[in-house]
Amino acid sequence: MESARALSMSACVRGEMLQPMPQQHLYLTRPTPCVHRHAELNEEQYQKEADTLLDMLHDAFEEYIEDLGLDGGDVEYSQGVLTVKVGGGHGTFVLNKQTPNRQIWLSSPVSGPLRFDWHGGKWVYRRDHRELLPQLEAELKGLTGVALSLTRA
């Protein structure tokens, strides 16, 4: 017997909406819409958008971390992985491409792991619709007290 999650996932692949029967401790009160992550970008477009984002963030973080001047601060970018050591005991951010899912993954000392999809011209966390760049701005300002502007005009 398949679990409700497995049923939901198989229905999502077929493009359906599923409302399973109530089970022991799982009750869905309304249909759950499927999210098709790949609908907006083909792989070439994904690579272009992800590389543009990570290149921009690399440049912005290098300047930001240098200006902060905190002991242990460092920025490294290699093979699609951007590592930002804030310094001063504030932790490390890691952003990386997840090409099979066409996502940007963020590991944050503030919010933990988040996965962002390209949606409406922005990198968006699908669970609560927060955007990647404002998320990073808020977390860094909260950690260091120094603002960083990442939003594009």
N, C-alpha and C positions, 0 to 999 in steps of 0.2 A: 504494500500500500504506500503510495507516494505521500510525502508530507505536504502540508498546505503551501509551504514555500516553493517546493519543487513543482507543484501544480501551478502556482502563480507564475513561475519562471517559464514553464512550458507554454502556458497560455499567452504570456507576453511575447514569446518568440513567434507565435502565430498571429500576433496583433490583436488579441482579444482582451476583453476586460473580464476578470474573474471575481466572483463573490462566493468563496467556498462555504460549505455548510459549517455551522458552528461545531467546533471540536473541543475537546477537554478544556483548554484554556486559551483558545484562539478564536476571537470573534471579530469579524470584519463587518462593519455596519454599512459600508457603502463600497461600490466597486473601486478598485485601485487602478488608475490609468497606467499604462506601460510607458516607460521612458526609453526611447530609441536614441541612444547616444551617438550613433554614427550618421544620423539623418542629415546633419548640417555640414559635415566636412568629409571629403574623401581623404585618403591617406596623404596625398600630396599637399592638399590644403592644410591638413592637420600639422604636418611637418613644418610648413611655412609659418603658421600661426604660433606653434609651440616654440620654434627656434627664435622667432621675433620676440616673443615674450621673455624667454630665458636670457637672450642677449641684452635686452633692455634692463631686466632685473639685475643682471651681472654688473652692468655699468653703474646703475643707480646704487646698488649695495656697496660696490667698491668705494665710491665717493662717500657714502653715508658712514660706513664703518671706519674709513680713514678719518673723517671729520669728527666722529665720536672720540676716537683716540683711546678707547678702552683697552686695557691689557688683555691680550689673548684674542682680540678681534681679527678676523680673517675671512676672506671670500675666495672660494675655489669653484671653477666651472670646467667640467670635463665630461665628455661623452653624454651630454644631455642631463647631467646631474649638477645642480647648483647648491653648494653648501655654504651657509652664512653663519659663521661663529660670531655672535654679537660681541662677545668679550665681557669682562667685568662680572662673570658668573651668571650672565643672563640667558645662556643656553645657545642652542644651534637650530637653525632652520634648514631644512633640506627640501628642495623642489626638484622634481624630475619628471621627464616625459614617460608616459605609459602608452606606447604606440599601439599595442593590440586593442586597448580600450579607448584610444584617442582621448586620453585624459592628461591633466597635470596633477601630480600628487604632491601634497604639502605635508611635511612632518614639522610640527611647530612645538616649541617648549610651552606655549600658552594654550593652544586649542587641540593639540594632538594631531592625529592623522586626518586629512581631508582630501577628497578627490573631486577635482573640478573638471567639468565638461564645457565645451564650447557651445554657447547658446546665445543667440541674439547679438553676436559680435563681442561677447565677453566670456571670460572663464567663470563659471557659476557652479556652486555647490548645490546639487539638485535637491537635497533633503530640505534645505531651508532657504534656498535662493540667494544666499550671500555671495558676493563677488570676491574673487581672489585679491585684486589690488587693494580695495578698501580694507579687506581683512588684514592684509599684511601691514598697511599703514597704521591701523588701529593697534595691532599687537605690538609693533615696534615702538610706537609712541607710549603705549602703556608700560613697556619694559624699560625704556631709556629716558622717557620724558622729552625726547627730541622728535619732532615731526619729520616725516619723509613723504614727499609727494610722488606717487607712482602713476596717478591717473593721467591718461593721454588726453590731449586737447582735441 
